[in-house]
Amino acid sequence: MEITPKIRAELERYLKQAGLSMTEFGHIAGMNPGTVSGIVTGNRTISVHQLDRITLGMNLPTDYFYERYIEESVIDAPLNWRRISPFLYRCVQFQRVDCLQKVVSVLLDDLGYLPYLFALAEDCYKQDYREAAAYLYENIAEGEKQQHSERLAICQYRLFTLAIGKDQNRNMDAAAKFESFVHRLNEIDQLDALKDLANVYRALSQWDKVYKYAKQMGQLGQVQYDLVHNSERKEKEPQKKLSRPLFVYIAYSELLCAHACDAKGDHEQALAHLRGYADLSWVKETDPDTLHWLGRFQRWAKINTYVNKLMSGDVSVLPDYVEYMAGEKEIFAELLNVIEAANRYNIDVDHILRRFEPQITAYQEVSSTDMYTQQFLPQQYARFWYKMAKYSLNKGRYSYGFECLLVAWEHALTMNNQLVISNCARLFERFSVKAVLETGRKLQKMWNEIDQKDGFALDSN
């Protein structure tokens, strides 16, 4: 077994090989010569700052000695958070999660370190060191003995947001796991958590759960708003910072509920919820942020009124709807509604598709940390091309229809969206005799990949 020399022994050997005195090395590394001497002779404990200076002076990577530092200054030394924490932050900064894990595993033997590790996890989360944050939250959650503690709930909330990605199966699992923790959060944190949970289920087309959590968000938001404005015990503002003005959670609840009702075909109930966010005259704030959100809800209410009427069968609103959506930045959700209406009511919308062809061609997936943008818009993109394929194939434009179907299928496979995958497979099977040879081969290959899968939640169209 090879014995690895200690850090101070390597430093001493380096000084001899380089022909440097401790004073000369001190000037190179930016260290006091007395400090260098104390380290070499073993009379001084090496701090993280000094370790960085040593590796700099020896022209080595900053994390070169990290594993040995753990053995010499963490495992074989009395635990001291003030001494260890700077090293942990350096491990995070240089993405040495392996070193972070070794130190944390030692610290977790004493649950008194959980609050310190939680603070570290929160810093990692805020600075987007996702792997380190996830590891810390998982271990803090396992070490938390009080199952109804707010700290445990926050860990689970963070793990939920970190787990959300393109794979819809993973997103479903993450949302289902988090559901039992959402109501253990502080009431202010609950508002954002319920919003995120509803948006994930919205992307998954789980409309009953969208309605459930959106409704809870609205009710909780109303309670908090009343505490601020209408109760005898008035509070100037919530103690914790919200990501949106407080009234937004109440209005957004109505918007999500309306969307869920429309998706389930209950357009009358959807219209009732739509009115709930169309009239926001009760909002008391007048600051610029509030006015910004009021304007957004006003626009959403107008365009969603068109959508509600269109999906109810009133195709006379289609020209006004198209003119209004022409001024919108993101149009795929609106184009999806147009194609959906075309398929449902046998409408010719070729002229509308030609008008928006440049936007369709130039589409690029939006990068965002917002749960709605991150989850819902990519799903809309896949569904749009599926509906386009259905529209084109029904019109007998088989070559273009299969091209659209290929785009939808590939995008759905990337996200593991089983609903769209299944619908694409069914549509291909229905028109397979019309498939051109090359496109048919590609589609048949994807069909074979999923042919043995069972349990898909099938769409109604």
C-alpha positions in Angstrom: 0.0 0.0 0.0 1.4 3.4 -1.1 1.6 5.9 1.7 0.7 9.4 0.6 3.0 12.1 2.0 1.3 14.8 4.1 0.8 18.3 2.7 3.6 19.8 4.8 6.0 17.0 3.7 5.2 17.7 0.1 5.8 21.4 0.6 9.1 20.8 2.3 10.2 18.5 -0.6 9.1 21.1 -3.1 11.2 23.8 -1.4 14.3 21.6 -1.6 13.7 20.6 -5.2 13.0 24.2 -6.3 15.9 25.6 -4.2 13.7 28.0 -2.4 14.0 29.4 1.1 10.8 29.7 3.2 11.1 33.5 2.8 11.3 33.3 -1.0 8.4 30.9 -1.1 6.4 33.2 1.2 6.9 36.1 -1.2 5.8 33.9 -4.2 2.7 32.6 -2.3 1.8 35.8 -0.5 2.4 34.2 2.9 4.4 35.4 5.9 7.7 33.4 6.1 7.0 32.6 9.7 3.7 31.0 8.7 5.5 28.9 6.1 8.0 27.8 8.7 5.3 26.9 11.2 3.5 24.8 8.6 6.6 22.9 7.5 7.7 22.2 11.0 4.2 21.0 12.0 3.7 23.7 14.6 0.8 25.4 12.8 -2.5 24.0 11.6 -3.1 24.7 7.9 -6.2 26.9 7.2 -8.1 26.8 3.9 -6.7 30.2 3.0 -3.2 29.0 3.6 -3.9 25.8 1.7 -4.9 27.9 -1.3 -1.7 30.0 -1.0 0.4 26.9 -0.8 -1.0 25.3 -4.0 -0.7 28.7 -5.8 2.9 29.0 -4.7 3.6 25.4 -5.9 1.8 26.1 -9.2 -0.7 23.3 -8.6 -4.5 23.2 -9.2 -6.4 24.8 -6.3 -8.0 21.6 -5.2 -4.9 19.5 -5.6 -4.5 18.8 -1.8 -8.3 18.7 -1.0 -8.5 14.9 -0.3 -5.4 14.9 1.9 -6.7 18.0 3.7 -9.8 16.1 4.6 -7.7 13.3 6.1 -5.3 15.6 8.0 -7.5 18.5 9.0 -11.1 17.1 9.2 -11.2 13.4 10.0 -8.0 13.4 12.2 -8.8 16.6 13.9 -11.5 17.9 16.4 -14.6 19.1 14.5 -14.9 22.8 14.3 -17.4 24.4 12.0 -15.6 27.8 11.8 -12.5 26.0 10.5 -14.4 23.4 8.3 -17.0 25.7 6.7 -14.6 27.7 4.5 -13.3 24.4 3.1 -16.8 23.2 2.3 -17.5 26.4 0.4 -14.3 25.9 -1.6 -15.4 22.3 -2.4 -18.7 23.7 -3.7 -17.0 26.5 -5.6 -14.7 24.0 -7.4 -17.4 21.4 -7.8 -15.6 18.9 -5.7 -18.8 17.2 -4.5 -16.8 14.1 -3.7 -14.8 16.0 -1.1 -18.0 17.7 0.1 -19.6 14.3 0.7 -16.7 13.0 2.7 -16.8 15.9 5.1 -20.5 16.0 5.4 -20.7 12.3 6.2 -18.4 13.0 9.2 -20.5 16.1 10.3 -23.8 14.2 10.1 -22.7 12.0 13.0 -23.5 15.0 15.1 -27.0 16.3 14.4 -26.1 19.6 15.9 -24.4 20.5 12.6 -27.7 20.2 10.7 -28.6 23.9 11.0 -25.1 24.8 9.7 -25.4 22.4 6.8 -28.8 23.7 6.0 -27.5 27.2 5.7 -24.7 25.9 3.4 -27.3 24.1 1.3 -29.4 27.3 1.0 -26.3 29.2 -0.2 -25.6 26.5 -2.8 -29.2 26.7 -4.0 -29.1 30.4 -4.4 -25.8 30.3 -6.3 -27.1 27.5 -8.5 -24.6 24.8 -7.4 -27.3 22.3 -8.0 -25.5 19.0 -7.4 -24.0 20.1 -4.1 -27.4 21.6 -3.0 -29.3 18.4 -3.8 -26.8 16.2 -1.9 -27.0 18.5 1.1 -30.8 18.7 1.2 -31.1 14.9 0.8 -28.8 14.3 3.8 -30.3 17.0 5.9 -33.8 15.6 5.2 -32.6 12.1 6.2 -31.1 13.4 9.4 -34.1 15.5 10.4 -35.8 13.7 13.3 -38.9 16.0 13.5 -41.0 14.9 10.5 -43.2 18.1 10.7 -40.3 20.6 10.9 -40.3 23.5 8.5 -36.7 22.8 7.7 -37.6 19.3 6.4 -40.4 20.8 4.3 -38.0 23.4 2.8 -35.5 20.6 2.0 -38.2 18.7 0.2 -39.3 21.8 -1.7 -35.8 22.5 -2.8 -35.4 18.9 -3.9 -38.6 19.1 -5.8 -37.5 22.2 -7.8 -34.0 20.7 -8.4 -35.5 17.5 -9.7 -37.8 19.2 -12.3 -36.5 18.8 -15.8 -37.4 17.6 -19.2 -38.2 14.0 -18.2 -41.9 14.0 -17.4 -41.8 10.7 -15.5 -39.2 12.1 -13.1 -41.3 15.3 -12.8 -44.3 13.2 -11.9 -42.4 11.3 -9.3 -40.9 14.6 -7.8 -44.3 16.3 -7.6 -46.0 13.2 -6.0 -43.2 13.0 -3.4 -43.5 16.7 -2.6 -47.3 16.8 -2.2 -47.2 15.5 1.4 -44.7 18.3 2.4 -46.2 21.4 0.8 -48.5 22.2 3.7 -45.7 21.9 6.2 -44.1 25.0 4.8 -44.4 28.5 6.2 -47.7 29.9 4.8 -45.8 32.4 2.7 -43.5 29.8 1.2 -46.6 27.7 0.5 -47.8 30.2 -2.0 -44.8 29.8 -4.3 -44.7 26.0 -3.6 -48.4 25.6 -4.6 -47.8 27.7 -7.7 -44.9 25.6 -8.7 -46.7 22.3 -8.0 -49.7 23.4 -10.0 -47.5 24.4 -12.9 -45.8 21.1 -13.0 -49.1 19.2 -13.0 -50.3 21.6 -15.7 -47.4 20.5 -17.9 -48.3 16.9 -17.1 -52.0 17.5 -18.0 -53.1 16.4 -14.6 -56.0 18.8 -14.5 -57.7 17.7 -11.3 -54.5 18.3 -9.4 -53.9 21.6 -11.2 -57.4 22.7 -10.0 -56.8 21.4 -6.5 -53.5 23.1 -5.8 -54.4 26.3 -7.7 -57.6 26.5 -5.5 -55.5 26.1 -2.3 -53.1 28.8 -3.5 -55.9 31.2 -4.1 -57.6 30.5 -0.7 -54.3 30.9 1.1 -53.4 34.0 -0.8 -56.8 35.6 0.1 -56.2 34.9 3.8 -52.8 36.5 3.6 -54.1 39.5 1.7 -56.9 40.0 4.2 -54.3 40.0 7.0 -52.4 42.7 5.3 -55.4 44.9 4.4 -58.7 44.0 5.9 -58.3 42.4 9.3 -58.2 44.2 12.7 -54.6 42.9 13.1 -53.1 44.5 10.1 -49.6 43.5 8.9 -47.7 45.8 6.6 -46.3 42.9 4.5 -45.5 39.2 4.8 -42.4 38.5 6.8 -40.9 36.4 4.0 -40.3 37.7 0.5 -42.6 36.5 -2.2 -41.6 36.1 -5.8 -44.7 38.0 -6.9 -47.0 40.7 -5.4 -49.5 39.0 -3.0 -52.6 39.6 -5.1 -51.0 37.7 -8.1 -51.4 34.4 -6.3 -55.1 35.0 -5.9 -55.6 36.0 -9.5 -53.2 33.3 -10.9 -55.3 30.8 -9.0 -58.3 31.8 -11.0 -56.4 31.6 -14.2 -55.1 28.1 -13.5 -58.5 26.9 -12.4 -60.0 28.4 -15.6 -57.4 26.6 -17.7 -58.0 23.3 -16.0 -61.8 23.6 -16.5 -61.3 24.5 -20.2 -59.0 21.5 -20.7 -61.6 19.2 -19.1 -64.3 20.6 -21.4 -66.2 22.5 -18.7 -66.2 25.9 -20.5 -69.0 27.4 -18.4 -67.1 26.9 -15.1 -63.9 28.1 -16.8 -65.7 31.3 -17.8 -66.6 31.8 -14.1 -63.0 31.5 -13.1 -61.9 33.8 -15.9 -64.2 36.5 -14.6 -62.3 36.1 -11.3 -59.1 37.4 -12.7 -60.6 39.7 -15.3 -61.9 42.1 -12.6 -59.1 43.0 -10.2 -60.6 46.3 -9.1 -60.3 45.1 -5.5 -56.5 45.3 -5.6 -55.4 48.1 -3.3 -51.7 48.5 -4.3 -50.6 51.0 -6.9 -46.9 50.5 -7.2 -45.2 49.8 -10.6 -44.8 46.1 -10.0 -48.5 45.8 -9.2 -49.5 47.8 -12.3 -47.3 45.6 -14.4 -49.1 42.4 -13.2 -52.5 44.1 -13.5 -51.8 44.8 -17.1 -50.7 41.2 -17.7 -53.9 39.7 -16.2 -55.9 42.2 -18.2 -54.3 40.9 -21.4 -54.6 37.3 -20.4 -58.3 37.7 -19.5 -59.0 39.2 -23.0 -57.1 36.5 -24.9 -58.5 33.7 -22.8 -62.0 34.9 -23.3 -61.5 34.3 -27.0 -60.1 30.9 -26.2 -63.0 30.0 -24.0 -65.5 31.0 -26.7 -63.5 29.3 -29.5 -63.3 26.0 -27.6 -67.0 26.2 -26.8 -67.7 26.2 -30.6 -68.0 29.9 -31.2 -65.7 30.1 -34.2 -66.8 33.6 -35.0 -64.2 34.9 -32.5 -61.4 33.4 -34.5 -60.5 36.5 -36.6 -60.4 38.8 -33.5 -58.4 36.1 -31.6 -55.8 35.9 -34.4 -55.5 39.7 -34.6 -54.9 39.9 -30.9 -52.4 37.0 -30.7 -50.4 38.7 -33.5 -49.2 41.2 -31.0 -48.0 38.5 -28.5 -44.4 37.5 -28.2 -45.1 33.8 -27.4 -47.6 32.4 -29.9 -47.3 28.7 -29.8 -49.9 28.2 -27.0 -52.3 30.4 -29.1 -51.5 28.6 -32.3 -52.2 25.3 -30.5 -55.7 26.6 -29.7 -56.2 27.5 -33.3 -55.2 24.1 -34.5 -57.2 22.4 -31.8 -60.3 24.3 -32.9 -59.6 23.5 -36.5 -59.4 19.8 -35.7 -62.4 19.8 -33.4 -64.8 21.9 -35.7 -63.3 21.1 -39.1 -62.2 24.7 -39.8 -59.7 25.6 -42.5 -56.9 27.6 -40.9 -54.3 27.5 -43.7 -54.3 31.2 -44.1 -53.6 31.7 -40.3 -50.7 29.2 -40.5 -49.2 31.0 -43.5 -49.4 34.3 -41.6 -47.4 33.0 -38.7 -45.1 30.8 -40.6 -42.0 33.0 -39.9 -42.6 32.7 -36.1 -43.2 29.0 -36.4 -40.0 28.5 -38.3 -37.9 30.8 -36.0 -39.1 29.1 -32.8 -36.4 28.5 -30.2 -37.0 26.9 -26.8 -36.9 29.5 -24.0 -34.4 29.1 -21.3 -35.8 30.0 -17.9 -35.9 29.0 -14.2 -39.6 29.9 -14.0 -41.6 26.7 -13.4 -44.2 27.6 -16.0 -41.8 28.6 -18.8 -39.6 25.6 -18.0 -42.3 23.1 -18.0 -45.5 24.2 -19.8 -44.1 25.8 -23.0 -42.0 22.8 -24.2 -45.1 20.6 -23.7 -47.1 23.0 -25.8 -44.5 22.9 -28.5 -44.7 19.1 -28.8 -48.5 19.2 -28.7 -48.6 21.9 -31.4 -46.7 19.7 -33.8 -48.9 16.7 -33.0 -52.0 18.7 -33.6 -50.4 20.1 -36.8 -49.8 16.5 -38.0 -53.4 15.6 -37.3 -54.7 18.6 -39.1 -52.4 18.1 -42.2 -53.0 14.3 -42.4 -56.8 14.8 -42.2 -56.4 17.3 -45.1 -54.5 14.7 -47.2 -51.2 16.5 -47.0 -49.4 13.3 -46.0 -45.7 14.2 -46.6 -45.9 17.4 -44.5 -48.2 15.7 -41.9 -45.7 13.0 -41.3 -42.9 15.5 -41.0 -44.9 17.3 -38.3 -45.6 14.0 -36.6 -41.9 13.2 -36.6 -41.1 16.5 -34.9 -43.7 16.0 -32.2 -42.7 12.4 -31.6 -39.0 13.2 -31.3 -39.7 16.1 -28.9 -42.1 14.0 -26.8 -39.5 11.2 -26.6 -36.9 13.7 -25.4 -39.2 14.8 -22.6 -40.6 11.3 -22.0 -44.1 12.7 -22.4 -46.0 9.5 -22.6 -49.4 11.1 -23.4 -48.0 12.8 -26.6 -45.9 9.7 -27.4 -49.0 7.5 -27.3 -51.1 10.0 -29.3 -48.4 10.2 -32.0 -48.2 6.4 -32.2 -52.0 6.1 -32.6 -52.0 8.8 -35.3 -49.2 7.1 -37.2 -51.0 3.8 -37.0 -54.1 5.3 -38.4 -52.4 6.8 -41.4 -49.4 4.4 -41.7 -50.5 3.2 -45.2 -50.0 6.8 -46.4 -46.5 7.2 -45.0 -43.7 7.9 -47.5 -40.9 5.3 -47.3 -38.2 7.4 -45.6 -40.4 9.1 -43.0 -42.3 5.9 -42.5 -39.1 4.1 -41.5 -38.2 6.7 -38.9 -41.7 6.7 -37.4 -41.9 2.9 -37.5 -38.6 2.7 -35.6 -39.9 5.0 -32.8 -43.2 3.1 -32.8 -41.3 -0.2 -32.2 -39.4 1.4 -29.3 -42.6 2.1 -27.4 -44.9 -0.6 -28.8 -44.4 -2.8 -25.7 -45.2 -0.1 -23.2 -48.5 -0.2 -21.3 -50.5 2.1 -19.1 -50.5 5.3 -21.2 -53.0 7.9 -20.2 -54.6 8.3 -23.6 -55.9 11.6 -24.9 -59.5 11.9 -26.1 -58.6 13.0 -29.6 
